[in-house]
Amino acid sequence: MEKIVLEVEDSIAEKWRNASQELKNRVLLLFDIKLSKELIGDDNKAFEEYLEKLRNTMEQRGLTDDILNEILEED
């Protein structure tokens, strides 16, 4: 993975600094999926490949499909 820098409102930055690691991980995962979908656009095959790669990475970190689905359904 590679880090990028984004500008956000001061109040959001403060909340981010004070958020639990679990919340940060969930937000980063959702952001990563949303940003990827926007950047990949209508190329469904490329998006599916991205999701598969992400799924494998998350499983290595202990995030199962059940947990991922639970996070995605919260939206």
PDB file of N, H, CA, C and O in Angstrom:
ATOM      1  N   MET A   1       0.844  -1.181   0.000  1.00  0.00           N
ATOM      2  CA  MET A   1       0.000   0.000   0.000  1.00  0.00           C
ATOM      3  C   MET A   1       0.885   1.238   0.000  1.00  0.00           C
ATOM      4  O   MET A   1       2.050   1.193   0.395  1.00  0.00           O
ATOM      5  N   GLU A   2       0.313   2.322  -0.444  1.00  0.00           N
ATOM      6  H   GLU A   2      -0.633   2.358  -0.764  1.00  0.00           H
ATOM      7  CA  GLU A   2       1.026   3.591  -0.502  1.00  0.00           C
ATOM      8  C   GLU A   2       0.196   4.651   0.202  1.00  0.00           C
ATOM      9  O   GLU A   2      -1.032   4.643   0.108  1.00  0.00           O
ATOM     10  N   LYS A   3       0.843   5.546   0.895  1.00  0.00           N
ATOM     11  H   LYS A   3       1.840   5.553   0.972  1.00  0.00           H
ATOM     12  CA  LYS A   3       0.156   6.630   1.588  1.00  0.00           C
ATOM     13  C   LYS A   3      -0.088   7.778   0.623  1.00  0.00           C
ATOM     14  O   LYS A   3       0.736   8.061  -0.247  1.00  0.00           O
ATOM     15  N   ILE A   4      -1.242   8.443   0.788  1.00  0.00           N
ATOM     16  H   ILE A   4      -1.911   8.213   1.495  1.00  0.00           H
ATOM     17  CA  ILE A   4      -1.543   9.680   0.093  1.00  0.00           C
ATOM     18  C   ILE A   4      -1.989  10.686   1.141  1.00  0.00           C
ATOM     19  O   ILE A   4      -2.358  10.305   2.252  1.00  0.00           O
ATOM     20  N   VAL A   5      -1.959  11.951   0.799  1.00  0.00           N
ATOM     21  H   VAL A   5      -1.660  12.260  -0.104  1.00  0.00           H
ATOM     22  CA  VAL A   5      -2.359  13.001   1.730  1.00  0.00           C
ATOM     23  C   VAL A   5      -3.607  13.668   1.181  1.00  0.00           C
ATOM     24  O   VAL A   5      -3.663  14.037   0.008  1.00  0.00           O
ATOM     25  N   LEU A   6      -4.603  13.819   2.038  1.00  0.00           N
ATOM     26  H   LEU A   6      -4.557  13.519   2.991  1.00  0.00           H
ATOM     27  CA  LEU A   6      -5.853  14.477   1.665  1.00  0.00           C
ATOM     28  C   LEU A   6      -6.114  15.628   2.626  1.00  0.00           C
ATOM     29  O   LEU A   6      -5.795  15.538   3.811  1.00  0.00           O
ATOM     30  N   GLU A   7      -6.685  16.689   2.124  1.00  0.00           N
ATOM     31  H   GLU A   7      -6.944  16.761   1.161  1.00  0.00           H
ATOM     32  CA  GLU A   7      -7.073  17.803   2.977  1.00  0.00           C
ATOM     33  C   GLU A   7      -8.521  17.620   3.415  1.00  0.00           C
ATOM     34  O   GLU A   7      -9.395  17.317   2.603  1.00  0.00           O
ATOM     35  N   VAL A   8      -8.760  17.808   4.710  1.00  0.00           N
ATOM     36  H   VAL A   8      -8.050  18.054   5.370  1.00  0.00           H
ATOM     37  CA  VAL A   8     -10.107  17.726   5.269  1.00  0.00           C
ATOM     38  C   VAL A   8     -10.314  18.918   6.199  1.00  0.00           C
ATOM     39  O   VAL A   8      -9.368  19.617   6.563  1.00  0.00           O
ATOM     40  N   GLU A   9     -11.543  19.127   6.564  1.00  0.00           N
ATOM     41  H   GLU A   9     -12.312  18.560   6.269  1.00  0.00           H
ATOM     42  CA  GLU A   9     -11.867  20.196   7.513  1.00  0.00           C
ATOM     43  C   GLU A   9     -11.146  19.947   8.835  1.00  0.00           C
ATOM     44  O   GLU A   9     -10.897  18.801   9.208  1.00  0.00           O
ATOM     45  N   ASP A  10     -10.818  21.014   9.532  1.00  0.00           N
ATOM     46  H   ASP A  10     -11.021  21.945   9.229  1.00  0.00           H
ATOM     47  CA  ASP A  10     -10.110  20.905  10.811  1.00  0.00           C
ATOM     48  C   ASP A  10     -10.845  19.998  11.797  1.00  0.00           C
ATOM     49  O   ASP A  10     -10.225  19.194  12.494  1.00  0.00           O
ATOM     50  N   SER A  11     -12.161  20.133  11.851  1.00  0.00           N
ATOM     51  H   SER A  11     -12.665  20.786  11.285  1.00  0.00           H
ATOM     52  CA  SER A  11     -12.937  19.338  12.812  1.00  0.00           C
ATOM     53  C   SER A  11     -12.861  17.840  12.490  1.00  0.00           C
ATOM     54  O   SER A  11     -12.847  17.005  13.395  1.00  0.00           O
ATOM     55  N   ILE A  12     -12.813  17.510  11.203  1.00  0.00           N
ATOM     56  H   ILE A  12     -12.824  18.188  10.468  1.00  0.00           H
ATOM     57  CA  ILE A  12     -12.691  16.108  10.795  1.00  0.00           C
ATOM     58  C   ILE A  12     -11.311  15.579  11.155  1.00  0.00           C
ATOM     59  O   ILE A  12     -11.182  14.453  11.636  1.00  0.00           O
ATOM     60  N   ALA A  13     -10.285  16.379  10.925  1.00  0.00           N
ATOM     61  H   ALA A  13     -10.389  17.294  10.534  1.00  0.00           H
ATOM     62  CA  ALA A  13      -8.913  15.976  11.266  1.00  0.00           C
ATOM     63  C   ALA A  13      -8.787  15.698  12.764  1.00  0.00           C
ATOM     64  O   ALA A  13      -8.141  14.732  13.170  1.00  0.00           O
ATOM     65  N   GLU A  14      -9.405  16.544  13.577  1.00  0.00           N
ATOM     66  H   GLU A  14      -9.930  17.329  13.248  1.00  0.00           H
ATOM     67  CA  GLU A  14      -9.350  16.340  15.026  1.00  0.00           C
ATOM     68  C   GLU A  14     -10.059  15.053  15.430  1.00  0.00           C
ATOM     69  O   GLU A  14      -9.555  14.288  16.252  1.00  0.00           O
ATOM     70  N   LYS A  15     -11.235  14.820  14.845  1.00  0.00           N
ATOM     71  H   LYS A  15     -11.645  15.442  14.178  1.00  0.00           H
ATOM     72  CA  LYS A  15     -11.970  13.587  15.153  1.00  0.00           C
ATOM     73  C   LYS A  15     -11.163  12.365  14.712  1.00  0.00           C
ATOM     74  O   LYS A  15     -11.159  11.337  15.388  1.00  0.00           O
ATOM     75  N   TRP A  16     -10.483  12.489  13.578  1.00  0.00           N
ATOM     76  H   TRP A  16     -10.486  13.325  13.029  1.00  0.00           H
ATOM     77  CA  TRP A  16      -9.659  11.375  13.081  1.00  0.00           C
ATOM     78  C   TRP A  16      -8.529  11.060  14.068  1.00  0.00           C
ATOM     79  O   TRP A  16      -8.276   9.899  14.388  1.00  0.00           O
ATOM     80  N   ARG A  17      -7.863  12.105  14.539  1.00  0.00           N
ATOM     81  H   ARG A  17      -8.069  13.048  14.279  1.00  0.00           H
ATOM     82  CA  ARG A  17      -6.760  11.899  15.484  1.00  0.00           C
ATOM     83  C   ARG A  17      -7.239  11.219  16.765  1.00  0.00           C
ATOM     84  O   ARG A  17      -6.489  10.465  17.384  1.00  0.00           O
ATOM     85  N   ASN A  18      -8.476  11.481  17.161  1.00  0.00           N
ATOM     86  H   ASN A  18      -9.085  12.094  16.658  1.00  0.00           H
ATOM     87  CA  ASN A  18      -9.008  10.931  18.402  1.00  0.00           C
ATOM     88  C   ASN A  18      -9.770   9.613  18.217  1.00  0.00           C
ATOM     89  O   ASN A  18     -10.216   9.020  19.199  1.00  0.00           O
ATOM     90  N   ALA A  19      -9.923   9.156  16.986  1.00  0.00           N
ATOM     91  H   ALA A  19      -9.561   9.638  16.189  1.00  0.00           H
ATOM     92  CA  ALA A  19     -10.681   7.937  16.714  1.00  0.00           C
ATOM     93  C   ALA A  19      -9.883   6.692  17.099  1.00  0.00           C
ATOM     94  O   ALA A  19      -8.652   6.696  17.101  1.00  0.00           O
ATOM     95  N   SER A  20     -10.612   5.635  17.422  1.00  0.00           N
ATOM     96  H   SER A  20     -11.612   5.631  17.420  1.00  0.00           H
ATOM     97  CA  SER A  20      -9.956   4.366  17.737  1.00  0.00           C
ATOM     98  C   SER A  20      -9.336   3.776  16.466  1.00  0.00           C
ATOM     99  O   SER A  20      -9.730   4.126  15.353  1.00  0.00           O
ATOM    100  N   GLN A  21      -8.385   2.898  16.640  1.00  0.00           N
ATOM    101  H   GLN A  21      -8.065   2.614  17.544  1.00  0.00           H
ATOM    102  CA  GLN A  21      -7.756   2.259  15.486  1.00  0.00           C
ATOM    103  C   GLN A  21      -8.771   1.429  14.715  1.00  0.00           C
ATOM    104  O   GLN A  21      -8.715   1.362  13.488  1.00  0.00           O
ATOM    105  N   GLU A  22      -9.703   0.795  15.428  1.00  0.00           N
ATOM    106  H   GLU A  22      -9.749   0.850  16.426  1.00  0.00           H
ATOM    107  CA  GLU A  22     -10.736  -0.002  14.765  1.00  0.00           C
ATOM    108  C   GLU A  22     -11.593   0.873  13.850  1.00  0.00           C
ATOM    109  O   GLU A  22     -11.880   0.494  12.714  1.00  0.00           O
ATOM    110  N   LEU A  23     -11.997   2.033  14.341  1.00  0.00           N
ATOM    111  H   LEU A  23     -11.765   2.341  15.264  1.00  0.00           H
ATOM    112  CA  LEU A  23     -12.797   2.951  13.525  1.00  0.00           C
ATOM    113  C   LEU A  23     -11.987   3.442  12.337  1.00  0.00           C
ATOM    114  O   LEU A  23     -12.505   3.505  11.222  1.00  0.00           O
ATOM    115  N   LYS A  24     -10.721   3.793  12.558  1.00  0.00           N
ATOM    116  H   LYS A  24     -10.300   3.742  13.463  1.00  0.00           H
ATOM    117  CA  LYS A  24      -9.866   4.244  11.459  1.00  0.00           C
ATOM    118  C   LYS A  24      -9.744   3.165  10.388  1.00  0.00           C
ATOM    119  O   LYS A  24      -9.809   3.462   9.195  1.00  0.00           O
ATOM    120  N   ASN A  25      -9.567   1.921  10.809  1.00  0.00           N
ATOM    121  H   ASN A  25      -9.515   1.681  11.778  1.00  0.00           H
ATOM    122  CA  ASN A  25      -9.462   0.823   9.836  1.00  0.00           C
ATOM    123  C   ASN A  25     -10.733   0.676   9.011  1.00  0.00           C
ATOM    124  O   ASN A  25     -10.670   0.460   7.801  1.00  0.00           O
ATOM    125  N   ARG A  26     -11.884   0.792   9.661  1.00  0.00           N
ATOM    126  H   ARG A  26     -11.935   0.967  10.644  1.00  0.00           H
ATOM    127  CA  ARG A  26     -13.160   0.678   8.949  1.00  0.00           C
ATOM    128  C   ARG A  26     -13.328   1.814   7.951  1.00  0.00           C
ATOM    129  O   ARG A  26     -13.735   1.592   6.811  1.00  0.00           O
ATOM    130  N   VAL A  27     -13.013   3.034   8.385  1.00  0.00           N
ATOM    131  H   VAL A  27     -12.682   3.214   9.312  1.00  0.00           H
ATOM    132  CA  VAL A  27     -13.143   4.201   7.510  1.00  0.00           C
ATOM    133  C   VAL A  27     -12.191   4.083   6.323  1.00  0.00           C
ATOM    134  O   VAL A  27     -12.575   4.358   5.187  1.00  0.00           O
ATOM    135  N   LEU A  28     -10.964   3.677   6.583  1.00  0.00           N
ATOM    136  H   LEU A  28     -10.652   3.453   7.506  1.00  0.00           H
ATOM    137  CA  LEU A  28      -9.988   3.528   5.505  1.00  0.00           C
ATOM    138  C   LEU A  28     -10.429   2.479   4.493  1.00  0.00           C
ATOM    139  O   LEU A  28     -10.262   2.667   3.288  1.00  0.00           O
ATOM    140  N   LEU A  29     -10.985   1.388   4.974  1.00  0.00           N
ATOM    141  H   LEU A  29     -11.120   1.236   5.953  1.00  0.00           H
ATOM    142  CA  LEU A  29     -11.469   0.349   4.072  1.00  0.00           C
ATOM    143  C   LEU A  29     -12.608   0.867   3.206  1.00  0.00           C
ATOM    144  O   LEU A  29     -12.605   0.664   1.991  1.00  0.00           O
ATOM    145  N   LEU A  30     -13.572   1.527   3.812  1.00  0.00           N
ATOM    146  H   LEU A  30     -13.575   1.691   4.799  1.00  0.00           H
ATOM    147  CA  LEU A  30     -14.694   2.072   3.050  1.00  0.00           C
ATOM    148  C   LEU A  30     -14.232   3.137   2.061  1.00  0.00           C
ATOM    149  O   LEU A  30     -14.702   3.182   0.924  1.00  0.00           O
ATOM    150  N   PHE A  31     -13.306   3.996   2.498  1.00  0.00           N
ATOM    151  H   PHE A  31     -12.924   3.960   3.422  1.00  0.00           H
ATOM    152  CA  PHE A  31     -12.776   5.032   1.627  1.00  0.00           C
ATOM    153  C   PHE A  31     -12.031   4.415   0.452  1.00  0.00           C
ATOM    154  O   PHE A  31     -12.179   4.855  -0.688  1.00  0.00           O
ATOM    155  N   ASP A  32     -11.238   3.403   0.733  1.00  0.00           N
ATOM    156  H   ASP A  32     -11.118   3.046   1.659  1.00  0.00           H
ATOM    157  CA  ASP A  32     -10.468   2.738  -0.304  1.00  0.00           C
ATOM    158  C   ASP A  32     -11.392   2.136  -1.366  1.00  0.00           C
ATOM    159  O   ASP A  32     -11.136   2.265  -2.563  1.00  0.00           O
ATOM    160  N   ILE A  33     -12.455   1.485  -0.924  1.00  0.00           N
ATOM    161  H   ILE A  33     -12.663   1.380   0.048  1.00  0.00           H
ATOM    162  CA  ILE A  33     -13.408   0.880  -1.859  1.00  0.00           C
ATOM    163  C   ILE A  33     -14.105   1.954  -2.682  1.00  0.00           C
ATOM    164  O   ILE A  33     -14.208   1.828  -3.902  1.00  0.00           O
ATOM    165  N   LYS A  34     -14.583   3.003  -2.031  1.00  0.00           N
ATOM    166  H   LYS A  34     -14.499   3.104  -1.040  1.00  0.00           H
ATOM    167  CA  LYS A  34     -15.295   4.081  -2.731  1.00  0.00           C
ATOM    168  C   LYS A  34     -14.386   4.797  -3.721  1.00  0.00           C
ATOM    169  O   LYS A  34     -14.781   5.038  -4.862  1.00  0.00           O
ATOM    170  N   LEU A  35     -13.183   5.137  -3.300  1.00  0.00           N
ATOM    171  H   LEU A  35     -12.862   4.941  -2.373  1.00  0.00           H
ATOM    172  CA  LEU A  35     -12.251   5.831  -4.176  1.00  0.00           C
ATOM    173  C   LEU A  35     -11.879   4.956  -5.367  1.00  0.00           C
ATOM    174  O   LEU A  35     -11.792   5.441  -6.496  1.00  0.00           O
ATOM    175  N   SER A  36     -11.663   3.691  -5.122  1.00  0.00           N
ATOM    176  H   SER A  36     -11.733   3.297  -4.206  1.00  0.00           H
ATOM    177  CA  SER A  36     -11.323   2.772  -6.215  1.00  0.00           C
ATOM    178  C   SER A  36     -12.451   2.686  -7.221  1.00  0.00           C
ATOM    179  O   SER A  36     -12.211   2.712  -8.428  1.00  0.00           O
ATOM    180  N   LYS A  37     -13.678   2.584  -6.740  1.00  0.00           N
ATOM    181  H   LYS A  37     -13.873   2.563  -5.759  1.00  0.00           H
ATOM    182  CA  LYS A  37     -14.831   2.499  -7.638  1.00  0.00           C
ATOM    183  C   LYS A  37     -14.935   3.755  -8.489  1.00  0.00           C
ATOM    184  O   LYS A  37     -15.206   3.674  -9.687  1.00  0.00           O
ATOM    185  N   GLU A  38     -14.721   4.910  -7.880  1.00  0.00           N
ATOM    186  H   GLU A  38     -14.500   4.975  -6.907  1.00  0.00           H
ATOM    187  CA  GLU A  38     -14.796   6.176  -8.614  1.00  0.00           C
ATOM    188  C   GLU A  38     -13.688   6.277  -9.663  1.00  0.00           C
ATOM    189  O   GLU A  38     -13.930   6.723 -10.785  1.00  0.00           O
ATOM    190  N   LEU A  39     -12.484   5.867  -9.298  1.00  0.00           N
ATOM    191  H   LEU A  39     -12.287   5.505  -8.387  1.00  0.00           H
ATOM    192  CA  LEU A  39     -11.353   5.989 -10.220  1.00  0.00           C
ATOM    193  C   LEU A  39     -11.365   4.932 -11.318  1.00  0.00           C
ATOM    194  O   LEU A  39     -10.939   5.194 -12.443  1.00  0.00           O
ATOM    195  N   ILE A  40     -11.849   3.750 -10.995  1.00  0.00           N
ATOM    196  H   ILE A  40     -12.196   3.537 -10.082  1.00  0.00           H
ATOM    197  CA  ILE A  40     -11.908   2.678 -11.995  1.00  0.00           C
ATOM    198  C   ILE A  40     -13.091   2.895 -12.930  1.00  0.00           C
ATOM    199  O   ILE A  40     -13.038   2.530 -14.104  1.00  0.00           O
ATOM    200  N   GLY A  41     -14.154   3.489 -12.406  1.00  0.00           N
ATOM    201  H   GLY A  41     -14.198   3.786 -11.452  1.00  0.00           H
ATOM    202  CA  GLY A  41     -15.316   3.804 -13.237  1.00  0.00           C
ATOM    203  C   GLY A  41     -16.108   2.574 -13.640  1.00  0.00           C
ATOM    204  O   GLY A  41     -16.408   1.717 -12.809  1.00  0.00           O
ATOM    205  N   ASP A  42     -16.444   2.493 -14.910  1.00  0.00           N
ATOM    206  H   ASP A  42     -16.201   3.190 -15.585  1.00  0.00           H
ATOM    207  CA  ASP A  42     -17.317   1.437 -15.411  1.00  0.00           C
ATOM    208  C   ASP A  42     -16.581   0.158 -15.789  1.00  0.00           C
ATOM    209  O   ASP A  42     -17.197  -0.766 -16.318  1.00  0.00           O
ATOM    210  N   ASP A  43     -15.303   0.085 -15.535  1.00  0.00           N
ATOM    211  H   ASP A  43     -14.802   0.836 -15.105  1.00  0.00           H
ATOM    212  CA  ASP A  43     -14.525  -1.104 -15.859  1.00  0.00           C
ATOM    213  C   ASP A  43     -14.748  -2.144 -14.759  1.00  0.00           C
ATOM    214  O   ASP A  43     -13.956  -2.259 -13.824  1.00  0.00           O
ATOM    215  N   ASN A  44     -15.842  -2.897 -14.892  1.00  0.00           N
ATOM    216  H   ASN A  44     -16.486  -2.803 -15.652  1.00  0.00           H
ATOM    217  CA  ASN A  44     -16.228  -3.854 -13.858  1.00  0.00           C
ATOM    218  C   ASN A  44     -15.161  -4.911 -13.612  1.00  0.00           C
ATOM    219  O   ASN A  44     -14.931  -5.315 -12.473  1.00  0.00           O
ATOM    220  N   LYS A  45     -14.515  -5.354 -14.674  1.00  0.00           N
ATOM    221  H   LYS A  45     -14.702  -5.025 -15.600  1.00  0.00           H
ATOM    222  CA  LYS A  45     -13.493  -6.379 -14.513  1.00  0.00           C
ATOM    223  C   LYS A  45     -12.344  -5.861 -13.656  1.00  0.00           C
ATOM    224  O   LYS A  45     -11.877  -6.558 -12.755  1.00  0.00           O
ATOM    225  N   ALA A  46     -11.893  -4.656 -13.929  1.00  0.00           N
ATOM    226  H   ALA A  46     -12.272  -4.090 -14.660  1.00  0.00           H
ATOM    227  CA  ALA A  46     -10.801  -4.070 -13.152  1.00  0.00           C
ATOM    228  C   ALA A  46     -11.220  -3.880 -11.693  1.00  0.00           C
ATOM    229  O   ALA A  46     -10.418  -4.100 -10.786  1.00  0.00           O
ATOM    230  N   PHE A  47     -12.471  -3.473 -11.463  1.00  0.00           N
ATOM    231  H   PHE A  47     -13.122  -3.295 -12.200  1.00  0.00           H
ATOM    232  CA  PHE A  47     -12.948  -3.282 -10.096  1.00  0.00           C
ATOM    233  C   PHE A  47     -13.040  -4.615  -9.371  1.00  0.00           C
ATOM    234  O   PHE A  47     -12.680  -4.705  -8.198  1.00  0.00           O
ATOM    235  N   GLU A  48     -13.516  -5.646 -10.049  1.00  0.00           N
ATOM    236  H   GLU A  48     -13.809  -5.572 -11.002  1.00  0.00           H
ATOM    237  CA  GLU A  48     -13.591  -6.973  -9.437  1.00  0.00           C
ATOM    238  C   GLU A  48     -12.198  -7.493  -9.099  1.00  0.00           C
ATOM    239  O   GLU A  48     -12.003  -8.115  -8.054  1.00  0.00           O
ATOM    240  N   GLU A  49     -11.232  -7.240  -9.975  1.00  0.00           N
ATOM    241  H   GLU A  49     -11.391  -6.735 -10.824  1.00  0.00           H
ATOM    242  CA  GLU A  49      -9.845  -7.637  -9.691  1.00  0.00           C
ATOM    243  C   GLU A  49      -9.310  -6.890  -8.476  1.00  0.00           C
ATOM    244  O   GLU A  49      -8.622  -7.466  -7.633  1.00  0.00           O
ATOM    245  N   TYR A  50      -9.631  -5.613  -8.399  1.00  0.00           N
ATOM    246  H   TYR A  50     -10.190  -5.146  -9.084  1.00  0.00           H
ATOM    247  CA  TYR A  50      -9.219  -4.814  -7.251  1.00  0.00           C
ATOM    248  C   TYR A  50      -9.839  -5.378  -5.965  1.00  0.00           C
ATOM    249  O   TYR A  50      -9.147  -5.528  -4.959  1.00  0.00           O
ATOM    250  N   LEU A  51     -11.136  -5.687  -5.998  1.00  0.00           N
ATOM    251  H   LEU A  51     -11.698  -5.565  -6.815  1.00  0.00           H
ATOM    252  CA  LEU A  51     -11.805  -6.218  -4.812  1.00  0.00           C
ATOM    253  C   LEU A  51     -11.213  -7.554  -4.384  1.00  0.00           C
ATOM    254  O   LEU A  51     -11.071  -7.813  -3.189  1.00  0.00           O
ATOM    255  N   GLU A  52     -10.873  -8.391  -5.331  1.00  0.00           N
ATOM    256  H   GLU A  52     -10.988  -8.181  -6.302  1.00  0.00           H
ATOM    257  CA  GLU A  52     -10.276  -9.683  -5.006  1.00  0.00           C
ATOM    258  C   GLU A  52      -8.917  -9.483  -4.329  1.00  0.00           C
ATOM    259  O   GLU A  52      -8.604 -10.156  -3.347  1.00  0.00           O
ATOM    260  N   LYS A  53      -8.128  -8.573  -4.849  1.00  0.00           N
ATOM    261  H   LYS A  53      -8.382  -8.027  -5.647  1.00  0.00           H
ATOM    262  CA  LYS A  53      -6.826  -8.267  -4.262  1.00  0.00           C
ATOM    263  C   LYS A  53      -7.012  -7.707  -2.847  1.00  0.00           C
ATOM    264  O   LYS A  53      -6.286  -8.075  -1.924  1.00  0.00           O
ATOM    265  N   LEU A  54      -7.989  -6.817  -2.691  1.00  0.00           N
ATOM    266  H   LEU A  54      -8.579  -6.518  -3.441  1.00  0.00           H
ATOM    267  CA  LEU A  54      -8.285  -6.243  -1.387  1.00  0.00           C
ATOM    268  C   LEU A  54      -8.765  -7.327  -0.422  1.00  0.00           C
ATOM    269  O   LEU A  54      -8.348  -7.352   0.736  1.00  0.00           O
ATOM    270  N   ARG A  55      -9.621  -8.205  -0.883  1.00  0.00           N
ATOM    271  H   ARG A  55      -9.959  -8.185  -1.823  1.00  0.00           H
ATOM    272  CA  ARG A  55     -10.132  -9.301  -0.059  1.00  0.00           C
ATOM    273  C   ARG A  55      -8.974 -10.152   0.469  1.00  0.00           C
ATOM    274  O   ARG A  55      -8.940 -10.498   1.650  1.00  0.00           O
ATOM    275  N   ASN A  56      -8.034 -10.483  -0.405  1.00  0.00           N
ATOM    276  H   ASN A  56      -8.061 -10.201  -1.364  1.00  0.00           H
ATOM    277  CA  ASN A  56      -6.888 -11.290   0.010  1.00  0.00           C
ATOM    278  C   ASN A  56      -6.039 -10.561   1.051  1.00  0.00           C
ATOM    279  O   ASN A  56      -5.604 -11.158   2.035  1.00  0.00           O
ATOM    280  N   THR A  57      -5.811  -9.275   0.826  1.00  0.00           N
ATOM    281  H   THR A  57      -6.165  -8.790   0.026  1.00  0.00           H
ATOM    282  CA  THR A  57      -5.029  -8.482   1.775  1.00  0.00           C
ATOM    283  C   THR A  57      -5.728  -8.418   3.124  1.00  0.00           C
ATOM    284  O   THR A  57      -5.089  -8.578   4.164  1.00  0.00           O
ATOM    285  N   MET A  58      -7.036  -8.186   3.111  1.00  0.00           N
ATOM    286  H   MET A  58      -7.554  -8.056   2.266  1.00  0.00           H
ATOM    287  CA  MET A  58      -7.783  -8.074   4.356  1.00  0.00           C
ATOM    288  C   MET A  58      -7.838  -9.409   5.096  1.00  0.00           C
ATOM    289  O   MET A  58      -7.773  -9.431   6.325  1.00  0.00           O
ATOM    290  N   GLU A  59      -7.956 -10.512   4.376  1.00  0.00           N
ATOM    291  H   GLU A  59      -8.009 -10.495   3.377  1.00  0.00           H
ATOM    292  CA  GLU A  59      -7.955 -11.820   5.020  1.00  0.00           C
ATOM    293  C   GLU A  59      -6.624 -12.080   5.710  1.00  0.00           C
ATOM    294  O   GLU A  59      -6.584 -12.664   6.793  1.00  0.00           O
ATOM    295  N   GLN A  60      -5.541 -11.649   5.086  1.00  0.00           N
ATOM    296  H   GLN A  60      -5.573 -11.174   4.207  1.00  0.00           H
ATOM    297  CA  GLN A  60      -4.219 -11.806   5.705  1.00  0.00           C
ATOM    298  C   GLN A  60      -4.125 -11.006   6.993  1.00  0.00           C
ATOM    299  O   GLN A  60      -3.359 -11.351   7.893  1.00  0.00           O
ATOM    300  N   ARG A  61      -4.899  -9.946   7.077  1.00  0.00           N
ATOM    301  H   ARG A  61      -5.521  -9.666   6.347  1.00  0.00           H
ATOM    302  CA  ARG A  61      -4.901  -9.103   8.279  1.00  0.00           C
ATOM    303  C   ARG A  61      -5.992  -9.499   9.261  1.00  0.00           C
ATOM    304  O   ARG A  61      -6.189  -8.819  10.268  1.00  0.00           O
ATOM    305  N   GLY A  62      -6.708 -10.592   8.984  1.00  0.00           N
ATOM    306  H   GLY A  62      -6.548 -11.144   8.166  1.00  0.00           H
ATOM    307  CA  GLY A  62      -7.721 -11.087   9.902  1.00  0.00           C
ATOM    308  C   GLY A  62      -9.121 -10.568   9.655  1.00  0.00           C
ATOM    309  O   GLY A  62     -10.017 -10.820  10.460  1.00  0.00           O
ATOM    310  N   LEU A  63      -9.335  -9.852   8.566  1.00  0.00           N
ATOM    311  H   LEU A  63      -8.606  -9.647   7.912  1.00  0.00           H
ATOM    312  CA  LEU A  63     -10.661  -9.323   8.250  1.00  0.00           C
ATOM    313  C   LEU A  63     -11.359 -10.298   7.307  1.00  0.00           C
ATOM    314  O   LEU A  63     -11.003 -10.390   6.132  1.00  0.00           O
ATOM    315  N   THR A  64     -12.341 -11.019   7.812  1.00  0.00           N
ATOM    316  H   THR A  64     -12.631 -10.944   8.766  1.00  0.00           H
ATOM    317  CA  THR A  64     -13.036 -12.037   7.017  1.00  0.00           C
ATOM    318  C   THR A  64     -14.112 -11.405   6.137  1.00  0.00           C
ATOM    319  O   THR A  64     -14.462 -10.237   6.306  1.00  0.00           O
ATOM    320  N   ASP A  65     -14.632 -12.194   5.197  1.00  0.00           N
ATOM    321  H   ASP A  65     -14.348 -13.143   5.060  1.00  0.00           H
ATOM    322  CA  ASP A  65     -15.730 -11.728   4.347  1.00  0.00           C
ATOM    323  C   ASP A  65     -16.939 -11.323   5.186  1.00  0.00           C
ATOM    324  O   ASP A  65     -17.621 -10.348   4.868  1.00  0.00           O
ATOM    325  N   ASP A  66     -17.206 -12.075   6.262  1.00  0.00           N
ATOM    326  H   ASP A  66     -16.653 -12.867   6.520  1.00  0.00           H
ATOM    327  CA  ASP A  66     -18.348 -11.739   7.123  1.00  0.00           C
ATOM    328  C   ASP A  66     -18.179 -10.363   7.759  1.00  0.00           C
ATOM    329  O   ASP A  66     -19.118  -9.568   7.786  1.00  0.00           O
ATOM    330  N   ILE A  67     -16.986 -10.086   8.267  1.00  0.00           N
ATOM    331  H   ILE A  67     -16.223 -10.732   8.245  1.00  0.00           H
ATOM    332  CA  ILE A  67     -16.733  -8.778   8.867  1.00  0.00           C
ATOM    333  C   ILE A  67     -16.793  -7.678   7.816  1.00  0.00           C
ATOM    334  O   ILE A  67     -17.354  -6.609   8.056  1.00  0.00           O
ATOM    335  N   LEU A  68     -16.215  -7.944   6.655  1.00  0.00           N
ATOM    336  H   LEU A  68     -15.760  -8.813   6.460  1.00  0.00           H
ATOM    337  CA  LEU A  68     -16.253  -6.962   5.560  1.00  0.00           C
ATOM    338  C   LEU A  68     -17.693  -6.659   5.162  1.00  0.00           C
ATOM    339  O   LEU A  68     -18.048  -5.491   5.006  1.00  0.00           O
ATOM    340  N   ASN A  69     -18.519  -7.669   4.997  1.00  0.00           N
ATOM    341  H   ASN A  69     -18.231  -8.618   5.125  1.00  0.00           H
ATOM    342  CA  ASN A  69     -19.923  -7.454   4.628  1.00  0.00           C
ATOM    343  C   ASN A  69     -20.652  -6.661   5.710  1.00  0.00           C
ATOM    344  O   ASN A  69     -21.484  -5.804   5.410  1.00  0.00           O
ATOM    345  N   GLU A  70     -20.339  -6.948   6.945  1.00  0.00           N
ATOM    346  H   GLU A  70     -19.664  -7.644   7.189  1.00  0.00           H
ATOM    347  CA  GLU A  70     -20.951  -6.228   8.060  1.00  0.00           C
ATOM    348  C   GLU A  70     -20.598  -4.737   7.993  1.00  0.00           C
ATOM    349  O   GLU A  70     -21.456  -3.878   8.198  1.00  0.00           O
ATOM    350  N   ILE A  71     -19.331  -4.445   7.704  1.00  0.00           N
ATOM    351  H   ILE A  71     -18.634  -5.143   7.537  1.00  0.00           H
ATOM    352  CA  ILE A  71     -18.888  -3.054   7.583  1.00  0.00           C
ATOM    353  C   ILE A  71     -19.586  -2.373   6.421  1.00  0.00           C
ATOM    354  O   ILE A  71     -20.054  -1.243   6.555  1.00  0.00           O
ATOM    355  N   LEU A  72     -19.660  -3.049   5.283  1.00  0.00           N
ATOM    356  H   LEU A  72     -19.279  -3.967   5.175  1.00  0.00           H
ATOM    357  CA  LEU A  72     -20.272  -2.463   4.103  1.00  0.00           C
ATOM    358  C   LEU A  72     -21.768  -2.227   4.273  1.00  0.00           C
ATOM    359  O   LEU A  72     -22.316  -1.287   3.698  1.00  0.00           O
ATOM    360  N   GLU A  73     -22.426  -3.062   5.050  1.00  0.00           N
ATOM    361  H   GLU A  73     -21.981  -3.826   5.518  1.00  0.00           H
ATOM    362  CA  GLU A  73     -23.871  -2.920   5.271  1.00  0.00           C
ATOM    363  C   GLU A  73     -24.197  -1.793   6.216  1.00  0.00           C
ATOM    364  O   GLU A  73     -25.340  -1.336   6.246  1.00  0.00           O
ATOM    365  N   GLU A  74     -23.226  -1.321   6.999  1.00  0.00           N
ATOM    366  H   GLU A  74     -22.297  -1.693   6.975  1.00  0.00           H
ATOM    367  CA  GLU A  74     -23.453  -0.241   7.939  1.00  0.00           C
ATOM    368  C   GLU A  74     -23.769   1.071   7.250  1.00  0.00           C
ATOM    369  O   GLU A  74     -24.400   1.948   7.839  1.00  0.00           O
ATOM    370  N   ASP A  75     -23.332   1.213   5.998  1.00  0.00           N
ATOM    371  H   ASP A  75     -22.819   0.501   5.519  1.00  0.00           H
ATOM    372  CA  ASP A  75     -23.526   2.456   5.249  1.00  0.00           C
ATOM    373  C   ASP A  75     -24.961   2.645   4.962  1.00  0.00           C
ATOM    374  O   ASP A  75     -25.340   3.636   4.338  1.00  0.00           O
TER     375      ASP A  75
END
